[in-house]
Amino acid sequence: MRGETPVIILDDILSELDRTRRAFIFKGLDDSQCIMSTCESQKVKNRGNILKVSKGRII
């Protein structure tokens, strides 16, 4: 729908990017709704709500 903010889903994108490219991605997401999966949670600290999943459950 026009005028609606899309939800962006990124699956483990941070492990493939260097620091400069990660900063570029985060800057572009400032006003967006984003769901991101990562195995490197230290790279997303202070960037929104972080939910940890273990054995298929949110912990």
Long-range contacts (C-beta under 8 A, 24 or more apart in sequence): 5-31, 5-32, 5-33, 6-32, 6-33, 7-32, 7-33, 7-34, 7-35, 8-32, 8-33, 8-34, 8-35, 9-34, 9-35, 9-36, 10-34, 10-35, 10-36, 10-37, 11-36, 11-37, 12-37, 12-38, 12-39, 13-38, 14-38, 14-40, 14-43, 14-44, 15-39, 15-40
